[in-house]
Amino acid sequence: MGRAPFRTAVVVVKQLRKLVFWAHLVTAVSAAVVILLMSVTGVLLTYQRQITAWADVRGLQAGPPAPGAARLAPDALLARVTSAHPGKPTTVKWFADGDAPAQVAFGREKTLFVSAYTGQVLSEGHAGVRGFFRKVVALHRWVGAEGDNRELGKKISGAANLAFLFLVVSGFYLWFPRNWTRAAFRNVAWFRKGLTPKARDFNRHHVIGFWSAVPLFVIVVSGAVISYPWASALVYRAVGDTPPPPSPEARASSAAGGAASASRPNAERGERGGRGGGDAEKAVSLDGIGVLAARAERQVQGWRSITLTLPKEAGEPVAFAIDRGDGGQPQKRAQLALDPATGAVSKWEPFPTQTPGRRLRSILRFAHTGEVLGIPGQTLAGIVSLGAAFLVWTGLALTWRRFRQWRAPKRTAPAARRPEPLEEAVEV
């Protein structure tokens, strides 16, 4: 009488495990190609920002032309740049490193690398490296779709990301050995040698899945937050915040079938060129910008870069993004806005003063690439992405062997050795 409930529970657990296994297998096979594509491109994008920055400034002589030379104020710098390259700049970025060139962006279409001391245009960036990463990002975000088809590509990659989330969670459940012995745990927690092909793939699939489960979960969850507005809103609600209203670009993307998102190939990786502006807009006087820039430099000790977003209308506060990190760490950024007439602070927003929802959303955005933890985080994200590619490969190999075994004619096998525990564990 007392053992009946226990036996019933065992049967239920076995049936649940079987159900989860087949759901895991079918989902994996269905989304394997797209998940493999996102994993491989994720590996290629591991150090995208650093490689692009290195290629853009490699060989440039951007240091002071003479000992003790002073950098130009932003207004003087812009005057010299626009005299040689007419247009409407949107942002100016300069660095604490005296040998680094300043960057003047014209919307998202063009960024000039200029001497911070003379205003001379040194480069427009490395077209080859930027073009390569642009294609890789397109594969990662839109499975290579172009133009109006990018919205469909985004839906495909988003759905595959959700499928991957299910695979990570269900895979961790299936990883747990049915018999908790030392040998069973070793079989799924560490690589082994001398195995049959079937047992080898099982071992690699479970070991990689176990050690990458937590970082993979973070990467995939943050990917869903990036892909879906409802997931982003859920982040705010999870910490008791009210989600912000959709941006004009998001509303335009929804209304125009993705036209707005198609114009933002680098938005996911944090490459923002500032607000676009048409040449028809009335020019805004930049008088006094240099004084405000000096004020911004004094606001934060140890800043590494400052980005000035040029005002679009007269009297509009002048906005500065002050960064103490390497460009991918939101916890080291602060926003400062100064009144152009008086220099008074209109807004001062370091990271700790933001709402919990906004902080969490920012961290998740850069947790997707690992940049929130700097180079170590990016390296971990790249390794885990490579591991995800192996998970797809070994999972498909196991599925193919299972299919071949199912298709093979049934025959009575002669007495043979008892299979090793690892081989037994393959069967579900």
C-alpha positions in Angstrom: 0.0 0.0 0.0 2.8 2.4 1.0 4.9 1.6 -2.1 2.1 2.3 -4.6 2.4 6.2 -4.6 6.2 5.8 -4.9 5.9 3.6 -7.9 3.3 5.9 -9.5 5.7 8.9 -9.0 8.5 6.9 -10.6 6.3 6.2 -13.6 5.3 9.8 -13.9 8.9 11.0 -13.7 9.9 8.5 -16.4 7.1 9.6 -18.7 7.9 13.2 -18.1 11.5 12.7 -19.0 10.5 10.8 -22.1 8.2 13.7 -23.1 10.8 16.3 -22.5 13.4 14.3 -24.4 11.3 14.0 -27.5 10.2 17.7 -27.4 13.9 18.5 -27.0 14.9 16.4 -30.0 12.1 17.6 -32.3 12.8 21.3 -31.4 16.5 20.8 -31.9 16.1 19.3 -35.4 13.6 21.9 -36.4 15.8 24.9 -35.4 19.2 23.4 -35.9 20.3 25.2 -39.0 19.4 28.7 -37.7 20.8 28.0 -34.2 24.1 26.8 -35.8 24.2 29.9 -38.0 23.7 32.2 -35.0 26.3 30.3 -33.0 29.0 30.4 -35.7 28.3 34.1 -36.4 28.4 34.8 -32.6 31.9 33.3 -32.5 32.9 35.6 -35.4 31.5 38.6 -33.7 33.2 37.9 -30.3 35.7 40.8 -30.7 34.0 42.8 -33.4 34.3 46.1 -31.6 38.0 45.7 -30.8 38.9 44.4 -34.2 37.0 47.2 -36.0 38.5 49.9 -33.8 42.0 48.4 -34.4 41.5 48.3 -38.1 40.1 51.8 -38.2 43.0 53.5 -36.5 45.9 51.2 -37.6 48.7 53.2 -39.0 47.1 56.6 -38.3 49.4 59.3 -36.8 46.9 61.0 -34.5 49.2 62.0 -31.6 50.1 65.6 -30.8 52.1 67.3 -33.7 54.4 68.8 -31.1 55.1 68.3 -27.4 52.5 70.1 -25.3 50.1 70.7 -28.2 46.5 71.2 -27.0 43.5 69.5 -28.5 41.0 71.6 -30.4 37.7 72.3 -28.7 34.8 70.5 -30.4 33.4 73.6 -32.1 36.8 74.4 -33.7 37.3 70.7 -34.6 33.9 70.6 -36.3 34.5 73.8 -38.2 37.7 72.4 -39.7 36.1 69.0 -40.5 33.0 70.4 -42.2 35.1 72.8 -44.2 36.7 69.8 -45.9 33.7 67.4 -45.7 30.4 69.3 -46.0 27.4 67.8 -44.2 25.6 67.8 -40.9 27.6 66.1 -38.1 25.6 64.4 -35.4 28.1 63.4 -32.8 31.7 64.1 -31.8 33.7 61.6 -29.7 37.1 62.1 -28.2 39.3 60.1 -25.9 41.4 60.6 -22.8 44.2 58.9 -24.7 46.1 61.7 -26.4 47.2 59.5 -29.3 43.7 58.4 -30.2 41.9 60.2 -33.1 38.6 62.0 -32.5 35.5 60.6 -34.3 33.0 62.8 -36.1 29.8 61.0 -37.2 27.4 62.0 -39.8 24.4 60.0 -38.8 24.9 56.3 -39.2 26.2 56.5 -42.7 29.7 57.9 -42.2 32.2 58.3 -39.4 35.5 60.3 -39.9 38.6 59.7 -37.9 40.3 63.0 -37.4 43.3 64.5 -35.6 42.1 66.0 -32.3 44.8 68.6 -32.6 44.5 69.8 -36.1 41.1 68.7 -37.4 42.7 66.9 -40.3 40.7 64.0 -41.6 42.9 60.9 -41.3 40.5 58.1 -42.3 36.9 57.1 -42.9 37.4 53.7 -41.3 38.5 50.3 -42.7 35.9 49.5 -45.3 36.9 45.9 -45.6 36.7 45.0 -41.9 33.5 47.0 -41.5 31.9 45.4 -44.5 32.8 41.9 -43.3 31.2 42.5 -39.9 28.2 44.1 -41.5 27.6 40.9 -43.4 28.2 38.7 -40.3 25.7 40.9 -38.3 23.2 40.5 -41.1 23.5 36.7 -40.9 23.3 36.8 -37.1 20.3 39.0 -36.9 18.3 38.4 -40.1 19.8 35.1 -41.4 21.3 37.0 -44.2 18.0 38.6 -45.5 18.2 42.0 -47.1 15.9 44.9 -47.6 12.2 44.3 -46.9 13.0 40.6 -46.2 14.9 41.5 -43.0 11.7 41.6 -41.0 11.0 38.0 -41.9 14.6 37.1 -41.2 14.3 38.8 -37.8 11.2 36.7 -37.0 13.0 33.5 -38.0 16.1 34.3 -35.9 13.9 35.4 -33.0 11.8 32.1 -33.1 15.1 30.1 -33.3 16.4 32.0 -30.2 13.2 31.0 -28.3 13.6 27.4 -29.4 17.2 27.6 -28.2 16.0 28.8 -24.8 13.8 25.8 -24.5 16.7 23.5 -25.5 19.0 25.0 -22.9 16.4 24.6 -20.1 15.2 21.1 -21.2 18.8 20.0 -21.9 19.8 20.9 -18.4 16.9 18.8 -17.1 17.9 15.9 -19.3 21.5 16.2 -18.2 20.8 14.9 -14.7 21.7 11.2 -14.6 18.9 8.9 -13.8 21.2 7.0 -11.4 23.3 9.3 -9.2 26.5 7.3 -9.1 30.1 8.6 -9.4 30.5 6.9 -12.8 27.2 8.2 -14.1 28.1 11.8 -13.0 31.6 11.5 -14.6 30.1 10.4 -17.9 28.1 13.6 -18.3 30.4 16.1 -16.5 33.8 15.5 -18.0 35.3 14.4 -21.3 36.3 10.8 -21.7 38.5 9.0 -24.2 38.3 5.6 -25.9 34.5 5.7 -26.4 32.5 4.4 -29.3 31.3 7.1 -31.7 27.8 7.0 -30.3 29.0 7.3 -26.7 31.6 9.9 -27.6 28.9 12.2 -29.1 26.7 11.6 -26.1 29.6 12.5 -23.7 30.6 15.6 -25.6 27.0 16.8 -25.9 26.3 16.5 -22.2 29.6 17.8 -21.0 29.5 20.9 -23.2 25.8 21.5 -22.3 26.5 21.2 -18.6 29.5 23.6 -18.5 27.9 26.2 -20.8 24.3 26.0 -19.4 24.4 29.2 -17.3 26.2 31.5 -19.7 24.2 30.1 -22.6 21.0 30.8 -20.6 22.0 34.4 -20.1 23.0 34.9 -23.8 19.8 33.3 -25.1 17.5 35.2 -22.6 19.2 38.5 -23.4 18.8 37.6 -27.1 15.0 37.3 -26.6 15.0 40.6 -24.8 16.7 42.2 -27.8 14.4 40.6 -30.3 11.0 41.0 -28.8 9.4 44.2 -27.3 7.3 42.0 -25.0 10.4 40.4 -23.6 12.0 43.8 -23.0 8.9 45.0 -21.3 8.9 41.9 -19.1 12.3 42.9 -17.8 11.0 46.2 -16.5 7.9 44.6 -15.0 10.0 41.9 -13.3 11.6 44.5 -11.1 8.4 46.6 -10.6 9.1 49.2 -13.3 6.8 50.6 -16.0 8.2 49.8 -19.5 9.1 52.9 -21.5 6.9 53.6 -24.6 8.2 52.3 -27.9 10.7 54.5 -29.6 9.7 56.3 -32.9 12.0 53.9 -34.8 10.3 50.9 -33.2 6.9 52.3 -34.1 8.0 53.0 -37.6 9.5 49.6 -38.0 6.2 48.0 -36.9 4.2 50.2 -39.2 6.5 49.9 -42.2 7.3 46.2 -42.0 10.8 46.6 -40.7 12.0 49.5 -42.9 13.4 51.3 -39.9 15.2 48.3 -38.5 16.7 47.6 -41.9 18.5 51.0 -41.6 20.1 49.9 -38.3 22.5 47.1 -39.2 24.8 47.8 -36.2 22.3 48.7 -33.5 22.4 45.2 -31.8 26.2 45.3 -31.3 26.1 48.8 -29.8 27.4 50.7 -32.9 25.4 53.9 -32.7 26.2 56.8 -34.9 23.9 59.3 -33.2 20.7 60.8 -34.4 20.4 61.3 -38.1 19.6 64.7 -39.4 18.7 66.0 -42.9 20.7 68.8 -44.5 17.5 70.7 -44.8 17.5 71.3 -41.0 18.6 74.7 -39.8 22.1 74.7 -38.5 22.5 75.3 -34.8 25.2 77.6 -33.5 28.0 75.8 -31.8 29.3 78.8 -29.9 30.3 77.9 -26.4 30.3 74.1 -27.0 34.0 74.1 -26.1 33.3 75.5 -22.7 30.6 72.9 -22.1 32.9 70.1 -23.3 35.5 71.2 -20.7 32.8 71.2 -18.1 31.9 67.6 -19.1 35.5 66.4 -18.8 35.6 67.7 -15.2 32.3 65.9 -14.3 33.8 62.4 -14.1 37.3 61.4 -12.9 38.9 58.7 -14.9 36.8 59.1 -18.0 38.1 57.3 -21.1 35.8 58.7 -23.8 33.2 61.4 -24.2 30.6 61.6 -26.9 28.9 64.9 -27.6 25.5 64.7 -29.4 25.0 67.9 -31.2 21.7 69.7 -30.5 19.1 69.8 -33.3 17.4 72.9 -32.1 18.6 76.2 -30.7 18.4 76.3 -26.9 18.3 72.5 -26.6 20.4 71.1 -23.8 23.8 69.8 -25.0 24.1 66.1 -24.2 27.3 64.2 -23.3 27.8 60.5 -22.8 30.7 60.0 -20.5 32.3 56.5 -20.4 34.8 55.1 -17.9 34.8 51.7 -19.6 35.7 50.3 -23.0 32.5 51.1 -24.7 30.4 48.0 -23.9 29.9 48.4 -20.2 26.7 50.4 -19.4 27.5 50.3 -15.6 30.4 52.6 -16.3 28.5 55.2 -18.4 26.8 58.4 -17.4 24.6 60.9 -19.2 25.2 64.7 -18.7 23.1 67.5 -20.3 24.1 71.1 -19.9 22.2 74.3 -20.6 23.9 76.0 -23.6 23.3 79.5 -22.3 24.3 79.1 -18.6 26.3 75.9 -18.5 24.0 74.7 -15.7 23.4 70.9 -15.4 20.0 70.0 -16.9 20.5 66.3 -16.3 23.0 64.2 -14.6 22.3 60.5 -14.8 25.1 58.0 -13.7 24.2 54.4 -14.0 23.3 53.9 -10.3 20.6 56.6 -10.5 18.7 54.9 -13.3 15.6 52.8 -12.5 16.1 49.1 -11.8 14.4 48.2 -15.0 16.5 50.4 -17.1 19.7 49.2 -15.5 18.7 45.5 -15.9 17.7 46.1 -19.5 21.1 47.8 -20.3 23.0 45.0 -18.6 21.1 42.3 -20.5 21.8 44.1 -23.8 25.5 43.8 -23.3 25.4 40.5 -21.5 24.3 39.1 -24.9 27.8 39.8 -26.2 29.6 39.5 -22.9 30.8 43.1 -23.2 29.3 44.0 -19.8 32.2 42.1 -18.2 34.8 43.4 -20.6 37.3 41.3 -22.5 36.9 38.3 -20.1 33.1 38.4 -20.7 33.5 38.6 -24.4 35.9 35.7 -24.4 33.5 33.6 -22.4 30.6 34.5 -24.7 32.7 33.5 -27.7 33.7 30.2 -26.1 30.1 29.4 -25.2 28.9 30.3 -28.7 31.5 27.8 -30.1 30.2 25.3 -27.6 26.7 25.9 -28.9 27.8 25.0 -32.4 29.2 21.7 -31.1 26.0 21.1 -29.2 24.1 21.4 -32.5 26.6 19.1 -34.3 26.7 16.4 -31.7 22.9 16.6 -31.2 22.3 16.1 -34.9 24.8 13.2 -34.9 23.0 11.5 -32.1 19.7 12.0 -33.8 20.9 10.6 -37.1 22.2 7.5 -35.3 18.9 7.1 -33.5 17.1 7.4 -36.9 19.3 4.8 -38.5 18.8 2.4 -35.6 15.1 2.9 -35.9 15.2 2.2 -39.7 17.4 -0.8 -39.4 15.7 -4.2 -39.6 15.1 -5.8 -36.3 17.1 -8.9 -35.5 17.9 -10.9 -32.5 21.3 -10.0 -31.2 23.6 -12.8 -29.8 24.7 -12.6 -26.3 27.3 -9.9 -25.9 29.1 -7.8 -23.3 27.0 -5.5 -21.2 27.2 -2.0 -22.6 29.1 0.5 -20.5 26.9 2.9 -18.5 27.6 5.8 -20.9 26.1 3.8 -23.8 23.1 2.8 -21.7 22.5 6.4 -20.9 22.1 7.3 -24.6 18.8 5.4 -24.7 15.7 7.2 -23.5 
